[in-house]
Amino acid sequence: MRRIFAGLMVVLLVGTIGVGGNLENWTSDGTYAYSSVIVVQNVSDTVAQVQVTYQTPCDPTTPDYELTVAPDTRATVNVNDAFPGPWGSAAIVTADVPVVASQTYLWYDPSSGTQWASHSGGVPAPSTTWYLAEGSTYGGFESYILVQNPGEQSAQVELTYMTPGGTHEGPTFTLDPVGQTEINVADTLSDWSSVSAVVTSDVPVVAQLSTYWNGGTSTTSSMGVTTPATTWYLAEGNTAEGNGFETWIMVQNPGSNTADVQVTYYGGGMKHNGPNFNVAPMTHGKFNVADTFPNQAHFATIVTSDVPVVAAQSMTWNGHSGYDTTIGVAEPATQWYVPVARSHGGASTWLAVQNVGSTSTDVSVTYMTDTGTVNGPNLALDPFARSSVNLPESVGDEINFSVVITSDQPIIAQHGTYWETGVGVHQDMYFGATNSATSWHLPITPHRPSQMGPEPDSSPSTSDDRDGDGVPDAEDYCPDFPGSPATDGC
């Protein structure tokens, strides 16, 4: 059992995803450093006793880490302490009081700095059906569907792919109890510019989509949703010609009836009618927002349909060197929790808040640090208005923080980080959680995509093989348990 207590395990986020020499000391393949952290945000007024369990063949039900998180604070867990190479594992976070948990991944090039970061919020419960509204295997895109089985029974899993022209049978497979796997969409559908998916299972599982682009210099991860809806909210969008943004809306129709879809934009304090179109059963539609709402710097989008659908948004930037996909949210709320907020290495970190109602609302932002709370700004939003907050300007020099957003009327809150690297401009957008829970499921950490740099040296050495099984730690899924090379050291 791998267990490290809070005094050793809780790592400041600046040490995890900062700039300069910090990451150069992390285990890497010799060329790139891959890192991952789990963030636990304790939004209760009681101390939280938290356990983190990684799903690997090595003792997958015994907690790997235990930590204590004080009320109204947050803490981070360094996944690289358990998985030193560019691989990872699904995780389950449990606590004795309700918390919020998420995971962040980062790829760092010592010569060029941070290349990308991607955030994936956890889900409090598995489900037998998951909808993934966007993916691509065309023009350098690589899409992977990640499936996590947190239960004690084997799962019979089936994937169905949906394209603008119809459905395609995906793979079926058995997923072991407390197991996890990933499926390369290109193994079934290669060179498809737009693919969505439905994941079904006979027992509850968790599903997520990770997509890589531009030789691995950009990536995005997005959780699936379990239920279609007739209304979807997307709090951020940009089609301004001067900064190279492209914003796309995807609508997946998993039902048996044609969907009549209406898109409405909200920007500049005004409502703007977008396109109205049909999406055939078991297909999905995709359109470029600039075709109907061009040269707009910041706006929100509402997608409505006469039958339940799933909506997502993707944004590219700087000649497609940056790419991000975000699933929409179907319900506004008066409170939002954002477990991770980053301001590092010249990054610009923003919070977009959308008032979706016909009544003005007052919004307050509170930062949760490793030692307590810090008051953030207060906003007054007119009906159907949106506003953006530059988080670093509000919190000052504190770079290790999470966010709580409260409002007297239901709103939508979305977080985004933008930063420049040696290969372009990148972005990472995601919605926060609206509820806390005592358990959170985090699917597999993204791995190195096929085009991303050289493979690590696979020759064994005693200096990087701490369990002595002949599999180097950088390639060992279970570096503390002797195993077989045939099963990646497990």
N, C-alpha and C positions, 0 to 999 in steps of 0.2 A: 504494500500500500504506500502510495506517495502522499505524505501529509506534511504541510508546512503551515505553521500557525501565523496569526495575523502580524505578529511582530516582524516576521521575515517576509511575509507574502504581500502585504499591502504596499504598492509601489506608486509613487507620485506619477501622475500622467506626464509631467514634463520629462521625467526620466524615461518614459516609455515611448513617447512619440515626439520628443523634442528634436532640436536640431543640434548640429555640432558633433562632438565626439561620443555622446551617449550611446547612440545606436551602433557605432562602429565597434563597441565592445560586446555587442550582442552576438549570439551564435548565428552564423550565416553560412552560405555555401561558398564563401570566399570572395564572392563578387557582390551579392546583394544581401541585405538583412531583411528578413521577414518577421514581423512582430504582430502580436495579437494580445489584446487586453479585454477582460470582462469587467464591466463597471456595475457596481451595486449601489443603488441610491435608496437610502432608508428614509422614507417619507413619513414614518410614524413617529410618535413621541416616546417610543420604547426602544431600548438597545436591541439590535438584531443579531442573533447568532446564525451565521450564514455558512452553508456547506456548498462546495463546488465539486461535482462529480463528472469526470470525463468518460465518455462512452468509447472504450477501447476493449480489445479482447483480454486485456490484463485487468482482472478484478473490476469489472465495469459498474458494480453497484456500491463499491466502498468509496466514501468521500475522499477526494484527493487533497482538498484544502479546506481549512476552517478559518473563519475570520469573524471578528466582532466589529460591527458598524454602529457607531453612536447615533442617537436620534438626530434627524435633520442634517445628516452628513452623507458623504459618499466615499467609496473606496474602490481601488482597482486591483485586479488579479492578473498577474503576468502569465499568460498561457505559455510563453516560451520557456518558462522554468520546467514545464513538463514535456514540451515538444520542441527541442532545440533546432530542428530543421525547418524547411519551408513547407511543413505539413501541419495538420492540427486534428482536432477531434470535436465531435458534438459534445455539448456540455449540458448539465442540468444544475440549476442553481435553486437551492431550497433555503428557507429561512423560517424562524419561529414566529416572525411577525411579517406582515405584508411589506414587500420591497418592490423595486423596479430594477430589472437587469437587462443589459445589452452587451454587444460585443463589437469591438472595432479592430480592423485589420490595417496593416500598413506595410508598404514596401519601400525600402530605403536604399539608395545607391550612394555609397561613400563619396563618389566623385561629383554627383549632381544633387544630392540631398533627397528629400522626400519625393517619391514619384507618384504615389497615390495613397489614399486612405479610403476605406469603405466601412460604413457602419451598418449593423444589422440589429434591429430591436428584437428582443426575445418575445415569445408567446407564452401565456400562462397555462395553456392547455393544448394537448394534441387533438387531432380530428381525423375522421375517416375520409374526408374530402378536402382538397386544397386546390385553389385556382391561382395560376401564375400567368399574369396578363401580358408579359412581354419577354421576348428573347430573340436572338438572332445568331445565325451561323454563316453569315455572308460578309464578304469584304473584310476579313480579318477578325470578325467577332467570334468568340467562343462562349457558348452558354452551357452551364451545368445545372442540373436539378439535384438538389441535396435533400436526402430523405433521412430522417432520424426516427428510430423506433425506441421510445423510452420505456416501453412496457415489458412484461415478463412472458409474453407470447409472441411467436413468430408472426410476422405480418406478410400477407400476400398483397403485393403492391402492383398496380397497373397504371401506366402513363398513357394519356391520349393527347396528341398534339393537335392544335387548331391553327389553321392558316386562313388568310382571306378567302381561299378557294374551297375550304372544307376541312375534314378531319383526317388524321393519319394515326394508325395504331402505333403506339410506342412500346417499349419493352415491358414485360411483366417479370417479376422476380420475387423471391422470398427474402425477407429481411429478418435476420436473427433477433431474438429478444435482446434488448438493450444494445442494439446495433445501429450502424449508420452506413450510408453509401452515397455515391454521387453518380449521376448519369450524364454522359456527354450527349447533348441533343444532336450533335452532328453525326453520331453513330446511326441515327435514323433519318434525319433530315439535314443534309449538308447543303450549303449555299442557299439558304432561305433567309430572306431579309427580315422577315417578321414571323415569329412563332410564339404562340401561347400554349399553355398546357393545363391539363386537369390531372391531379394525382389522387387516386382512390386506393383505399386499403380496407381490409376486413377488420383491422383493429386500429385504434387511433395512432397516428404518426404525426410528424412535423415536416413541412416542406418549405424550401427556400430556393430562389434562383440566383446564381452568380454569373455575371457576364463579364468577359474580358475583351479589351479592344486595343487596337494599335500596337500589337506585339506585346501586350501586357503592360503598357505604360498607363493604362487606365482600367479601372474595374468598378463594378457596382454590384451590390447584393440587396435583394429585396425579399422580405417574407411574403409568402402567399396569404390569401384570405380564405376563410372557410365558408362564406356565404355571399352570393351575389346580392345586389341591392338596386333599387330604382334611382338612387341619388348618390353621387360621388363628388367629393370636394378635393381640390388641388390648390394649395395656397400660394404657389410660386410659379412664375413663368416669365420668359423674356424672349423677345424677338427683335430687340434693337439691332439695327444694321451695323452700328459703329463698333459693337463689341463681339460680333460673330456668334451670338447665341442662335441655336435652333431649338424650338420646343415642339414636341410631338405628343399627341394624345392617342392612346390605344384603348379600344373598347372590345372586350371579350364577351361573347354571347354563348354561354354554355347550355341554354335552354332549347326547347323544341319549337318555339315561336319566334318569328322575326321581331327584332327590337327596333322601335322607332326612337332614335336618339337625338336629343337636343343639347347643344353646347352653348353655354353663356359665359362671357368673360366679364370680370369686374376690375377696372383699372382707372386711375385718375379720378376717383370718386364717382364714376359713372358705370352704368350697365351697358354691355355691348352684346348684341346677338351674334352668336357664332353659327356654325353649320348645323343643319338638320339632315340626318342620313339614316339609312337602314342598315342593320347588321343581321345577316342571315343566321339561322340556327346553327350552332356548333361551328361558328367561324369567328373571326375578329376583324375589326377595322382599325386603320391607322391613318392619321392625317397630320400634316404640317400646319401648326397654328398660324405661321406667317402667311399662309394662303388666304386666311380670313381676318387676321388681326396682326398686320405687319408693323414693324418698327415701334414696338411697345416695350418700355424698359422693365416694368414690373406689373404683374397682374395676377389675379386669381381666376380659377376656372371651376364651374359647376357643370357636371354632366348628369343629365336626367334621361330616363328611359321609361317606356310604358311596360316593359317586362324587366325582371332582374338581370343585371349584367355586372361585369367587373371592369373598372377603369384604372388606368395607370398613365404615368407621364414620364417621358424621357427628355433629357436636355443634353445637347452637345455644345461645345464651346471651342473657340480658337481653332478653326479648321478641323474639327472633329478630334483634336488631340485630347479633349476631355469628354467624358461621357458618364451619365448617371440616370438611373431609372428609379422611380418612386411609385409604389402602389398608392392609390387614393384612399381616403377614409370615408366611411359611409355615414358616420354620425358625428355631429359637433358635440362639444362638451364644455363644461364650465371650469374644468381643471385638466391640465396637461403636464406630464412629467417627461423631461428630456434627460436621460441618464448620462449622456456624453455631450460636452461642448468644448471645442478646441480653439485655442488662439495661439498658434505657434508658427515659427518659421515664416513670418510674413503673411500668414493666413488671414483672410477676412471672414469672420464668423458672424452669421446673421440669424435672426429669428423673424419669420414671416407670420403675421397674425391676421386672420380673415374673419370678419364679422359676417356671418351668413344669415342674420336675421333682419327684420324690419325695425328693430329698436336699437338705439344707441347703447353702447356698452363701455364700461370701464374695465381695463385690464391691468393687472399688476404682475411684475416679473420678479422672482426671488431666486438668488443663486445659492446653491448648496455646495460648500467646499468640504475639504477633509476635516475641518475643525468647526464648522457651523454654517449659519446662513448669512448672506449679505443682501441687503435690499437693492433691487434693481429699479428700472424705470416704471412709471405708470403711464398708460396710454388711454386716450379717449377715442373710440372708433364710432363713426357714423354708421347708419344702417348700410349693410352690404359693402362696407369699406374694408381696406386692408392697410397694414402698416408694417414697416420693417424696423428692426432694432439691431444696431451694431453691438454685439455682446461684449467684445473686448473693451470698447469705449466705456461701457457701463460698469464693468466689474474691475477695471483697472489692471493691475499687474497680476492678479490671481488667475493663473491659467489652468488650475486643476479644479473644475467646477462642473456641476450639473444645474438644471434649470427646472423651476416650477412656475407654471403660468396659470393664473386664476382670473376669472371674469364673472361678472354678474349676469351675463347672458351667454348662451352656447356659442363657441367660437371654434375655429380650426387653427392649430399651431404647427408650423413646419420649420425645421432647423436646416441651415445650409452652411457649408464651409467652402470657400474658394481660395485657392492659393496658386502661386506661380512656381514652376520647377524648371529644371534645365531643358525639359522637353515640351513645355507648354503650360497651359492653365487648366486646372482641374477643379472638380466640384464634388461634393458629397452631400446629398439631401436626404432627409428622412423625417417622418412624423414621430412625435413622441407617443407615450402611452397615456391612456385616460384612466387607468385603474392600476392599483398595486395588487400584488398577489404573493402567496407564500411559496410558489414554485414558478420557475421560468425555464423554458426550453430554448437552447441556442444550437442551431444546426452546425454543420461542419465548417471549420475555418477554410477559406479559399486556399488553394494550393497554387503553385507556379503553373500558369498556363503554358501550353506547348511551345509558344514562341518566346517565352520570357527568359532570355539569357541561357548560359551554359548549365548543364547538369552538374551537381556537385561530384567531387571525387569520391568514387565508391570503394576505393581500396581501404580495407580495415586497418586500423591502427589502435594500439592500446591507449593512446592519449585521448581519443574521442569515442571510446567504447566502454562506458562505465559499468555496464552489466556483463561485459566479457563474453558476449554471445557471437562475436565475429561480425556483427552488423554495426557500422559506425553510427554514433548518436545522431548525426545529421540525416540519416536514412531510417532510423529506428523509431517505429511508432510507439514502442514500449521501452524506452531507454533504461529503465530501472528494473526490468524483468527479463531474464535470459529467455530467448526464443529462437525461432528458426528464420533463416534468410528467406525461405519460401513464403513466410507470412509477415514479412517486413519487421522481423525481430520480436514478434509477439507469440 
